């Protein structure tokens, strides 16, 4: 059996914009959520890279590449 030395995982995370807020305020809130998620990855010492960020009227999507 072979041992895994490194791995990469593509993870797409969809943050739904908050209802009841103007679009700009909702996008700012989602960016704060994403920043908290990134801080958690840094704290756990997980290597990551944001490959893509897409913001539509209702959803803000971040595509992360996580690996060691």
For each residue, the residues with C-beta under 8 A, 3 or more apart:
1:
2:
3:
4: 7
5:
6: 67 68
7: 4 67 68
8: 65 66 67
9: 65 66 67
10: 51 63 64 65
11: 63 64 65 66
12: 61 62 63 64
13: 34 37 61 62 63 64
14: 59 60 61
15: 30 33 34 59 60 61 62
16: 58 59
17: 21 23 26 27 29 30 57 58 59 60
18: 21 26 29 30
19:
20:
21: 17 18 25 26 29
22: 25 26
23: 17 26 27 57
24: 27 28
25: 21 22 28 29
26: 17 18 21 22 23 29 30
27: 17 23 24 30 31 55 60
28: 24 25 31 32
29: 17 18 21 25 26 32 33
30: 15 17 18 26 27 33 34 55 60
31: 27 28 34 35 60
32: 28 29 35 36
33: 15 29 30 36 37
34: 13 15 30 31 37 38 60 62
35: 31 32 38 39
36: 32 33 39 40
37: 13 33 34 40 41 62
38: 34 35 41 42 48 50
39: 35 36 42 43
40: 36 37 43 44
41: 37 38 44 46 48 64 66
42: 38 39 45 46
43: 39 40
44: 40 41
45: 42
46: 41 42 66 68
47: 66 67 68
48: 38 41 64 65 66 67
49: 64 65
50: 38 53 62 63 64 65
51: 10 63 64 65
52: 61 62 63
53: 50 60 61 62 63
54: 60 61
55: 27 30 59 60 61
56: 59 60 61
57: 17 23
58: 16 17
59: 14 15 16 17 55 56
60: 14 15 17 27 30 31 34 53 54 55 56
61: 12 13 14 15 52 53 54 55 56
62: 12 13 15 34 37 50 52 53
63: 10 11 12 13 50 51 52 53
64: 10 11 12 13 41 48 49 50 51
65: 8 9 10 11 48 49 50 51
66: 8 9 11 41 46 47 48
67: 6 7 8 9 47 48
68: 6 7 46 47
